[in-house]
Amino acid sequence: MNIYHYILLTASIICFLASLRQLIQALNKKGDLDYAEPKGTANPAISYSFTNAMSPKKKETAFLHLPTYTAGILFHIGTFLCIFLLAVNFIGFNIPEKIGYVIVAIMAVSIISIIAIFIKRIVNAKSRVMSNADDYFSNFLIIGFQVISCLAILMDNLLPLLFIYASVMLLYIPLGKLKHTVYFFAARIQMGRFYGYRGVWPPKRNKI
């Protein structure tokens, strides 16, 4: 391991511990007293919250904006792939050349998708009103992460830059908009608890 490995490892540990703390705080946060009588259980509803409830057919914000939803799925896949590649590079595993070209092609689609979303945030009046500096910076940070990850597949000498860039991104996750990676899980769990307690989730089929 060299200095770049230690920097990335340190940033990863800090990010993990800070994110874990935020997740625990969010899950343990108590809201208003709920006077509703329990009509269901939470666990099936939490499972539904992470599966069928994420379908475009169940989310108004998704089925009304399918191109943006699809682009979002693609760039998230690209981001997860970049994180996987970061781990692969960290342990020193060499990716076969042919597989590397396939990954670059997938990453190209992901990069185009996130750039399209970034442009829409700037051009679309409604998106622009709802956005702040952190939204733009977070998008730009992920674009850079994907681009550098893609280039690092083709040029090994960019690995130190990738490790430093990824370290900065990891340290920023608990501080800025990117911490939605933590609150996503907290929100889906809390929604599952809320609607499961009322027996609303998972939806029951109407008997004819």
Secondary structure as a PSIPRED ss2 file (coil, helix, strand):
# PSIPRED VFORMAT (PSIPRED V4.0)

   1 M C   1.000  0.000  0.000
   2 N C   1.000  0.000  0.000
   3 I H   0.000  1.000  0.000
   4 Y H   0.000  1.000  0.000
   5 H H   0.000  1.000  0.000
   6 Y H   0.000  1.000  0.000
   7 I H   0.000  1.000  0.000
   8 L H   0.000  1.000  0.000
   9 L H   0.000  1.000  0.000
  10 T H   0.000  1.000  0.000
  11 A H   0.000  1.000  0.000
  12 S H   0.000  1.000  0.000
  13 I H   0.000  1.000  0.000
  14 I H   0.000  1.000  0.000
  15 C H   0.000  1.000  0.000
  16 F H   0.000  1.000  0.000
  17 L H   0.000  1.000  0.000
  18 A H   0.000  1.000  0.000
  19 S H   0.000  1.000  0.000
  20 L H   0.000  1.000  0.000
  21 R H   0.000  1.000  0.000
  22 Q H   0.000  1.000  0.000
  23 L H   0.000  1.000  0.000
  24 I H   0.000  1.000  0.000
  25 Q H   0.000  1.000  0.000
  26 A H   0.000  1.000  0.000
  27 L H   0.000  1.000  0.000
  28 N H   0.000  1.000  0.000
  29 K C   1.000  0.000  0.000
  30 K C   1.000  0.000  0.000
  31 G C   1.000  0.000  0.000
  32 D C   1.000  0.000  0.000
  33 L C   1.000  0.000  0.000
  34 D C   1.000  0.000  0.000
  35 Y C   1.000  0.000  0.000
  36 A C   1.000  0.000  0.000
  37 E C   1.000  0.000  0.000
  38 P C   1.000  0.000  0.000
  39 K C   1.000  0.000  0.000
  40 G C   1.000  0.000  0.000
  41 T C   1.000  0.000  0.000
  42 A H   0.000  1.000  0.000
  43 N H   0.000  1.000  0.000
  44 P H   0.000  1.000  0.000
  45 A H   0.000  1.000  0.000
  46 I H   0.000  1.000  0.000
  47 S H   0.000  1.000  0.000
  48 Y H   0.000  1.000  0.000
  49 S H   0.000  1.000  0.000
  50 F H   0.000  1.000  0.000
  51 T C   1.000  0.000  0.000
  52 N H   0.000  1.000  0.000
  53 A H   0.000  1.000  0.000
  54 M H   0.000  1.000  0.000
  55 S C   1.000  0.000  0.000
  56 P C   1.000  0.000  0.000
  57 K C   1.000  0.000  0.000
  58 K C   1.000  0.000  0.000
  59 K C   1.000  0.000  0.000
  60 E H   0.000  1.000  0.000
  61 T H   0.000  1.000  0.000
  62 A H   0.000  1.000  0.000
  63 F H   0.000  1.000  0.000
  64 L C   1.000  0.000  0.000
  65 H C   1.000  0.000  0.000
  66 L H   0.000  1.000  0.000
  67 P H   0.000  1.000  0.000
  68 T H   0.000  1.000  0.000
  69 Y H   0.000  1.000  0.000
  70 T H   0.000  1.000  0.000
  71 A H   0.000  1.000  0.000
  72 G H   0.000  1.000  0.000
  73 I H   0.000  1.000  0.000
  74 L H   0.000  1.000  0.000
  75 F H   0.000  1.000  0.000
  76 H H   0.000  1.000  0.000
  77 I H   0.000  1.000  0.000
  78 G H   0.000  1.000  0.000
  79 T H   0.000  1.000  0.000
  80 F H   0.000  1.000  0.000
  81 L H   0.000  1.000  0.000
  82 C H   0.000  1.000  0.000
  83 I H   0.000  1.000  0.000
  84 F H   0.000  1.000  0.000
  85 L H   0.000  1.000  0.000
  86 L H   0.000  1.000  0.000
  87 A H   0.000  1.000  0.000
  88 V H   0.000  1.000  0.000
  89 N H   0.000  1.000  0.000
  90 F H   0.000  1.000  0.000
  91 I H   0.000  1.000  0.000
  92 G C   1.000  0.000  0.000
  93 F C   1.000  0.000  0.000
  94 N C   1.000  0.000  0.000
  95 I C   1.000  0.000  0.000
  96 P C   1.000  0.000  0.000
  97 E H   0.000  1.000  0.000
  98 K H   0.000  1.000  0.000
  99 I H   0.000  1.000  0.000
 100 G H   0.000  1.000  0.000
 101 Y H   0.000  1.000  0.000
 102 V H   0.000  1.000  0.000
 103 I H   0.000  1.000  0.000
 104 V H   0.000  1.000  0.000
 105 A H   0.000  1.000  0.000
 106 I H   0.000  1.000  0.000
 107 M H   0.000  1.000  0.000
 108 A H   0.000  1.000  0.000
 109 V H   0.000  1.000  0.000
 110 S H   0.000  1.000  0.000
 111 I H   0.000  1.000  0.000
 112 I H   0.000  1.000  0.000
 113 S H   0.000  1.000  0.000
 114 I H   0.000  1.000  0.000
 115 I H   0.000  1.000  0.000
 116 A H   0.000  1.000  0.000
 117 I H   0.000  1.000  0.000
 118 F H   0.000  1.000  0.000
 119 I H   0.000  1.000  0.000
 120 K H   0.000  1.000  0.000
 121 R H   0.000  1.000  0.000
 122 I H   0.000  1.000  0.000
 123 V H   0.000  1.000  0.000
 124 N C   1.000  0.000  0.000
 125 A H   0.000  1.000  0.000
 126 K H   0.000  1.000  0.000
 127 S H   0.000  1.000  0.000
 128 R H   0.000  1.000  0.000
 129 V H   0.000  1.000  0.000
 130 M H   0.000  1.000  0.000
 131 S C   1.000  0.000  0.000
 132 N C   1.000  0.000  0.000
 133 A H   0.000  1.000  0.000
 134 D H   0.000  1.000  0.000
 135 D H   0.000  1.000  0.000
 136 Y H   0.000  1.000  0.000
 137 F H   0.000  1.000  0.000
 138 S H   0.000  1.000  0.000
 139 N H   0.000  1.000  0.000
 140 F H   0.000  1.000  0.000
 141 L H   0.000  1.000  0.000
 142 I H   0.000  1.000  0.000
 143 I H   0.000  1.000  0.000
 144 G H   0.000  1.000  0.000
 145 F H   0.000  1.000  0.000
 146 Q H   0.000  1.000  0.000
 147 V H   0.000  1.000  0.000
 148 I H   0.000  1.000  0.000
 149 S H   0.000  1.000  0.000
 150 C H   0.000  1.000  0.000
 151 L H   0.000  1.000  0.000
 152 A H   0.000  1.000  0.000
 153 I H   0.000  1.000  0.000
 154 L H   0.000  1.000  0.000
 155 M C   1.000  0.000  0.000
 156 D H   0.000  1.000  0.000
 157 N H   0.000  1.000  0.000
 158 L H   0.000  1.000  0.000
 159 L H   0.000  1.000  0.000
 160 P H   0.000  1.000  0.000
 161 L H   0.000  1.000  0.000
 162 L H   0.000  1.000  0.000
 163 F H   0.000  1.000  0.000
 164 I H   0.000  1.000  0.000
 165 Y H   0.000  1.000  0.000
 166 A H   0.000  1.000  0.000
 167 S H   0.000  1.000  0.000
 168 V H   0.000  1.000  0.000
 169 M H   0.000  1.000  0.000
 170 L H   0.000  1.000  0.000
 171 L H   0.000  1.000  0.000
 172 Y H   0.000  1.000  0.000
 173 I C   1.000  0.000  0.000
 174 P C   1.000  0.000  0.000
 175 L C   1.000  0.000  0.000
 176 G C   1.000  0.000  0.000
 177 K H   0.000  1.000  0.000
 178 L H   0.000  1.000  0.000
 179 K H   0.000  1.000  0.000
 180 H H   0.000  1.000  0.000
 181 T H   0.000  1.000  0.000
 182 V H   0.000  1.000  0.000
 183 Y H   0.000  1.000  0.000
 184 F H   0.000  1.000  0.000
 185 F H   0.000  1.000  0.000
 186 A H   0.000  1.000  0.000
 187 A H   0.000  1.000  0.000
 188 R H   0.000  1.000  0.000
 189 I H   0.000  1.000  0.000
 190 Q H   0.000  1.000  0.000
 191 M H   0.000  1.000  0.000
 192 G H   0.000  1.000  0.000
 193 R H   0.000  1.000  0.000
 194 F H   0.000  1.000  0.000
 195 Y H   0.000  1.000  0.000
 196 G H   0.000  1.000  0.000
 197 Y H   0.000  1.000  0.000
 198 R C   1.000  0.000  0.000
 199 G C   1.000  0.000  0.000
 200 V C   1.000  0.000  0.000
 201 W C   1.000  0.000  0.000
 202 P C   1.000  0.000  0.000
 203 P C   1.000  0.000  0.000
 204 K C   1.000  0.000  0.000
 205 R C   1.000  0.000  0.000
 206 N C   1.000  0.000  0.000
 207 K C   1.000  0.000  0.000
 208 I C   1.000  0.000  0.000
